[in-house]
Amino acid sequence: MKTIATKIFIAVFVTCFTAAPAVYAKGDDFNSVVKMIEDFYRVKHVGIPFLAKAGMKVTTTAARIKGGTARRLAEAGSIKLAVFENQAFNGDFLKFRGSLNSALNETWMPLIQTFSATNAEQTYIYLRNAGDKTHVLVITIDERDATVVQVTLSQKNLALLLKDPEGTGKAITEEATLNDQE
Amino acid sequence: MKSLFKTTFIASLLVAASALAANAQDSRIQMGSLDHLAAKASQTVDVNIDERLMKLAVRLLSDKDEDEREVKKLVAGLKGIYVKSFEFEADGQYVVTDLEPIRAQLRGAGWTKMVNITSKKEGNVEVYLQFAGENVNGLAVLVTDDKELTVVNIVGPVDLDKLAQLEGQMGIPELGIEKTKKKNDEQ
């Protein structure tokens, strides 16, 4: 009897731990993605830079993006940001992409994914319906840094994202990490 | 027991038949066979705008705003836009057999290669349309160059004019596709 109980315990224990990667994104997807990056690349994110957080004002404020003036994309107060600075992102990006896609597949729609072997850069943009708005999750990873941004977009800015997914995705990341004080 | 087996068998047959029928009319090209090329490519772009997103866009975009109206008009009726594009630093990073699974799909189920198409872009550009009767059900573009491989698949009612409008937008690369009427008339 004791043997059976031990076997069941081991089976439950093994199941819980081996199933862990598959349930990454069931709860808070933003935090799950951050945790997934940390586990896969063995890195640690740093806290949201205070000034970047403070810089999130109103949607219509002109912001400096790409060296010029551009409209704010994210809805005020909707930005979640995690930054990984100056750490080594060594790993099989195809494997990472597979894990990410299967974790987010149920609730998020993958819009665009780009990889540059030259710059060791990966960009992932996912969308999720949020009533009359849209949640956008942008993940960028390069050789030394990574950023995870989740924002809420208005209909108008969704149109911009659809028209130019790559450019608008980059602009969302730049906006989230933008320091209005600069 | 025998009856249960028979019922299960018939049900399986029906499911298989309906799946085959659905596939026959589906203009979505499965491009997963190309994924391994990402490991060799210097640049990879993978765009997936599926029917859910298309519907979402049509529902959310307003007719009042010029930007939104333009996008809405383009995506109305479309069921998906899928792009896979690979750029390589050296020649010979992909071989003809890598494309075979894509070509095999384009050989069946109503796909027709357009012969009157040229492109300003370097390399070989092939355009395929899938017809359901007289209506166009989907479009596929293959761009093959020594250092580039791009597959564009638009699902839903689309024509070359719409493709031209979509070039450079929604993740679709600039394809420079032109219809050469004169050539077509000669044939």
Interface residues (C-beta under 8 A of the other chain):
Chain A: F93 L94 M109 P110 L111 I112 Q113 T114 F115 S116 A117 T118 L127 N129 D132 T134 Q155 K156 L158 A159 L160 L162 K163 D164 P165 E166
Chain B: D35 A38 A39 A41 S42 Q43 T44 V45 D46 V47 N48 I49 D50 R52 L53 L56 A57 L60 L61 S62 D65 D67 E68 V71 K72 V75 E89 Q169 M170 G171
